Amino acid sequence: MLSPALMPSLPAMPLPPIMTRGMHDNQAPARVEERLPFSVRVVSDAEALDKAVQIRHAAYARHVPDLARTLLQPEAADFSAGSVVLLAESHLDGSPLGTMRIQTNRYEPLALEQSLALPDDLSGCLLAEATRLGVAEGRVGTLVKTVLFKAFYLYCLHSGVDWMVVTGRAPVDRQYLRMLFEDVYPEIGYIPMRHVGNLPHRVMKFEVRTAQERWAAVRHPMLKFMVETHHPDISLDAPQAPHGDVQAVDPMLQQAPAQVM
């Protein structure tokens, strides 16, 4: 199953616009609006990327310090076509509370494909992988993590992504199981992942199209939050800043305690 990087499974194509006001055409409109003490947006400038790097580095420094030392600056994947970086910021003072990078396979293989050949049932599908997820410590970090996951789901839903894929180390993988993610290779278990410092991770998948139906079928406690509640503080509009402007960042790192997944 292990293999070198693969060729993209889909031809390059423009990323469609992301809708952030209202639900997908196939879904009922949100019945409840809920405000959050922070916002989640797509990074579109050097200052926002700086904040994402800060919280990313702080999170990894707590759990995988060797890998964290390589995350003092933005990564090439932050600027790759088909990738976006999400940033959660406090409404109170603008401080970074969490970040996630979403990479699709529209233009190139996913990061996890450096370590694993995906099965036939995922070939030809549009996939999106969540990487470099890190949040602040404490109760606020738990909420931020949940909201970032919702933003990931909404991004995939409105971008036509077929499957969300993740790599989860123990015990983080249990959180994905509770959200109804499934193992890509149930018989393999944990696999060293090159893009996460060769640490063993479980590779898991989640079908976007059937998410609401599956959550409803089991009366999942997250159904109301994920589908029936509108969060105006989540904004997934595509970045408008020139690509080069984001690259001209000089991160000013702050070693705030944080968590990483």
N, C-alpha and C positions, 0 to 999 in steps of 0.2 A: 504494500500500500504506500510505503514511503517513496517519495520521488522528488526530483528537482523541480524548480518552478515550471509550470505548464504554460502553454499558450492560452490567451484569453478564449473563453468558451463562447463569447458573443462578439459580433462586430462592434466597432466603435460607433456610438451614436450620441447625439446631444442629450443632455440630461433635461427632462421635461420640467416645466415650472412647478414649484411646490405650492400647494394650496394650504393656507393656514387659517382661514376663516370659514369654518364649516366642515362637515365630514364628507367622506367619500360618497359618490353618487349611489352606491349600493347599500349605504348604511342610513339608519334613521338619524335625524339631526340630534345633536346633543340636547338633553333636557335640562341640564344643570350647568351653571357657570361658576367656576371656582377660581379665586385669585390666590397666587402663591407669594411667599415673601422673597422670591427671587425670579429672575427671568432666564430663559434658555433661548439662545439664538445661534445662528450660523456665524462662525468667525469670518470677517470680511476685511479686516485691517490689521496692521502691525500691533496695535495696542491690545486688541482682543486676543491675537495669537500669543502675545507675551503672557497674558493672564492664563491662557490655557496651558502653556508650557510650565508656568509656576505651579499650578495645582497638580499637573501631571507628574512633575518631578517630585514634589512633596509627597504625593501618594505612593509612588514607587519606592521612594527612599525609606519608607517605613517597613516595607515588606520584602522588596528585592533590591537592596542597595547597590549591588553590582550592576544591575540593569539601569538603575536610576542615574548612575554616573554617565550613562550614554544619552540621557534625556535632558541635558542642560540647555540644549538648543532645539529649535524646531527640527523635525525629521523631514526627509525628502518626501515621504508619503503624505505629509500635511499639504503638499502642493500638487500632488498627483491628480491628473484628470480622473473624474469619477469618485473623488474623495471630498468629504466635508468634515470640518472640525466643529463640534458643538461646545458651547461655553455656557455654564450657569453662573450668574452673577447676583450678588445680594442687592436688593432694592435699597437697603439702608445705606451702604457705603460703596457699592460697586465692586466689592472684593470678590475674587473667583471662588466658587464653591464646588465646582465640578466640571469635568470635560469628558468628551468621548469623540473618537474619530470613526466616521462611517466610510467604508470603502466598498464600492461596487466593482463588479467584474466587467463593466462596459468596455474598458480600455485595456486592462491588464489583469493577470491572475490576482486573487485575493492573497493577503499576507499568509494565511494559514496554508496555502498551496505550496509554500516553500518546504513544508514538512509532510504534506499529505496529499495524495491523489484523491480527488472527490469521486464518489460513485456515479454510475451511469444515470441514476434517477435525478441527479442534480446537473448533469451536463446539458447544455443548451438552455439552461434557466438563467434568469437574471438574479444574481445573489448579492447580498450586502452583508459585510462583516463589521461587527463592532469591535474596535480595538482601543487601546490606551484609555480605558475607563478608569477614572480616579475621582474621588469625592472627598470633601472635608470630613473630619472626624465628628462623631457624635450623632445626635438625633437628626440634625439638619442634613447630615450626609446621607442618612437612610432615605429621607424624602427626596433629596437631589438625585440619588441613584434611580429611584422609581420614576421620577419625572424624565430623566435622561432616557430611560428605557421606553417610556411613552413617546418621546420625541423620535427615537429610533424607529419605533413601530409606525408612527405617522409619516415619517420620511419615506419609509419603504412602501407604505400603503399608497401614497400619492405619487410615487415615482415608478410604480408598476413593477416593483421588486417581487419576485416569486417566493424567495426563501430568505429569511434572516439566518445568519450563521454566527456562532460564537465559539470561543474556546474558554473553558472554565476550569480553573484549578480547584482542588478540594479545599474548603467545603463550598466555594462559590457555586460550583456546578449544581448544587442542590437548589439554589435559588432559581436557576434556569429550569430545572425539572418541575418546580412548583408552578412556573409560568407555562408549562406544557411543551417545553422544548424536548426534542428527542435526540438520541445518539445517532450520529451519522454512521458510525461503525460500532454497534453494540458489543461486538465480540472482541474489540481491541482494548477498550478501556482508555487509560491515560497515555498520551503520546507527547514526547518532547517537542516543543514548538520553538523553532528558530527565532521567530520574531518576538518571543517573550523569554529570552535568555535561556532557551532549551529546557525550561521547566515543564514538567508533565502537565498536560491539560487534556480535558475531555472535549471533543469536538461535537457540537450540537447544532440542530437545525430547527427552524420554526416556519411553517407555511403561513404566509401573510394572508392570502385570500380567504382561508377558512378560520382565521383567528377568532372573529366574533362568534361564529357558529360554535366553535369548540369550547370557548369560554362559557357561552350560554348553556351548552349542553351539560356541563358539570357544575353550573351555578358558581363559577369561579369568583372568589371575593374581589378580584381586581377588575371584573367586567365593568362595573359602574365607573371606576376611575379611568379606565383605558378607553372606553367607548361612549359611555353615556354622559360624561362630564366634559365640558369645554373649558380649556385652560388658556385664556388669552395671553398669558405670560410665556407661552411657547410660541416662538416665531421662527419659522423655517424658510423664510424667503431666501432665495439664492443670493449669494454675495455679489455686490455690484462693483467693489473696488478692483482696480487692475491687479492682475496676479503678482506683478513685480512689487507692488506696494506692500503686500503681505510679507514678501520674502525679506524686506529690509528691516527686520526686527532685531532688536538687541535686548534679549530677555534680562530683566532685573529680578533675579530669583528671590523668593521669600520662602523660608523653610517652615511653612505652616503645617501643623500635623494634618494628615489626610489619610484616606483609605484608598486601596486600589483593588481592582478585580481583574 
